[in-house]
Amino acid sequence: MIVRTAVLERLAELAKLGAYERGIDRTLFSPAEHAARRKFADWARASGFALEQDRVGNVFARRDGAPTGRAPIVVGSHLDTVRTGGAYDGAYGVVGALCALERLGAEGATTRHPVEAVAWAGEEGSRFPLGCLGSGAYAGLNTLEAIEAIVGDDGISFPTARDGPSGLLPGVPVRDGFPRPAACLELHIEQGPSLERAGARLGVVSAIAGQVRSEIDVVGEAGHAGTVPLIVRHDAFAAAAEIALALETLARQLGECVVTVGYLVVEPNQTNIIPGRVVFRVDARSVDDTRVERLEAGLRDECSRMEIQRGVTCGIKLLERRAAVPMDGGLRAALHTALESLDNKLMPVPSGAGHDTMCVATVAPAAMIFVPSAGGRSHVGDEYTTPEDLELGVEALVRAIVAVDRLLAEKA
């Protein structure tokens, strides 16, 4: 029997924060995202958990275990969204983690390790051009100094936003440094169609795709849209479009990878002027790093071709590189054993989306649980997972915490 939790009501409350006609816009250190962290903190306090935050905005709600001095198991996801986000991506993993800790308390369970429900900061990279910002800092992949040098797409620096009215939570202690956990677990909607197509309700993630994000600055020559003949144009947008389509063709040929151009700035961005400059970003992903490397090589080749054929210049700046991350084999096996009675179609599934767990997995054993996404849709306002599957995921997470806690204690 699945015990009902507060997961549905809390997700509904969070969904109001940053809501607009196209979905939810809740970028890091915005008023809406600050309000979401504040709600998480209020719920955690009401349940008697100790609260801390760190200097990049990660928030931790701690349930103590037996007094063994062991490092915590961290369980959570993120509260920020893309600019057309839905109600479940990230938020479900944060709320589910808190509900799981409350379930452990209601059942009087004693874990050998402390367990921390965490809201990781800035996973989406929607405001500051660095995905998994908070978990990357926590894992030591990005230094605090490097993060403090970042300027957001809105022109506001990270320290200014963090120290402003929508930054760190007032009244919550700030921990020094980024202490290492014993393990990491994350509950998430799949954001893809695999579980739904298989008729499965739970998935244990096998690996998280690696990704490379690059920014390309194409400089051509602006001119009058009516008087400059096509044969002598140096159209920056036409060059950028050719590069984007060539990369899509290459990704189809390679298979088991994806490439996306989802950010584009055109100058001067006027109907009757030939674009003189275009800045765009390329996101390439695969669970096979060699395929991402092939896409990078293809990007360089296409930029060189456009410089020759269209007389533009192309500068490539690497924004972010993350290798594919397999989930810990021991934790995966423990989760399969603990969860198989909940779903007789329980299946391993790769994650094409990046997650905070891919960062924490570099310093501790890590695992993820997926529940289905209707139609495989996510990063859109109408993403949806049934209430029954949301509750099932929380039950699975409770069992996963107990299983991982036991596994780590036996290994110690």
HELIX and SHEET records of a PDB file:
HELIX    1   1 VAL A    7  ALA A   15  1                                   9    
HELIX    2   2 PRO A   31  ALA A   46  1                                  16    
HELIX    3   3 ALA A   91  ALA A  106  1                                  16    
HELIX    4   4 LEU A  133  TYR A  138  1                                   6    
HELIX    5   5 LEU A  144  GLU A  148  1                                   5    
HELIX    6   6 PHE A  158  ARG A  162  1                                   5    
HELIX    7   7 SER A  194  ALA A  198  1                                   5    
HELIX    8   8 LEU A  230  VAL A  232  5                                   3    
HELIX    9   9 ALA A  236  LEU A  254  1                                  19    
HELIX   10  10 ASP A  289  ARG A  310  1                                  22    
HELIX   11  11 GLY A  329  LEU A  339  1                                  11    
HELIX   12  12 ASP A  356  VAL A  360  1                                   5    
HELIX   13  13 ALA A  374  GLY A  376  5                                   3    
HELIX   14  14 PRO A  387  LYS A  411  1                                  25    
SHEET    1   A 2 ALA A  19  TYR A  20  0                                        
SHEET    2   A 2 GLY A  23  ILE A  24 -1                                        
SHEET    1   B 8 ALA A  50  GLN A  53  0                                        
SHEET    2   B 8 VAL A  59  ARG A  63 -1                                        
SHEET    3   B 8 VAL A 115  TRP A 120 -1                                        
SHEET    4   B 8 ILE A  73  HIS A  78  1                                        
SHEET    5   B 8 ALA A 183  ILE A 189  1                                        
SHEET    6   B 8 ALA A 366  VAL A 371  1                                        
SHEET    7   B 8 GLY A 203  ILE A 208 -1                                        
SHEET    8   B 8 VAL A 325  PRO A 326 -1                                        
SHEET    1   C 8 ALA A  50  GLN A  53  0                                        
SHEET    2   C 8 VAL A  59  ARG A  63 -1                                        
SHEET    3   C 8 VAL A 115  TRP A 120 -1                                        
SHEET    4   C 8 ILE A  73  HIS A  78  1                                        
SHEET    5   C 8 ALA A 183  ILE A 189  1                                        
SHEET    6   C 8 ALA A 366  VAL A 371  1                                        
SHEET    7   C 8 GLY A 203  ILE A 208 -1                                        
SHEET    8   C 8 MET A 347  SER A 351  1                                        
SHEET    1   D 4 VAL A 258  GLU A 267  0                                        
SHEET    2   D 4 ARG A 277  SER A 286 -1                                        
SHEET    3   D 4 GLY A 210  VAL A 219 -1                                        
SHEET    4   D 4 THR A 313  ARG A 322 -1                                        
SHEET    1   E 2 GLY A 223  HIS A 224  0                                        
SHEET    2   E 2 ILE A 273  ILE A 274 -1                                        
END                                                                             
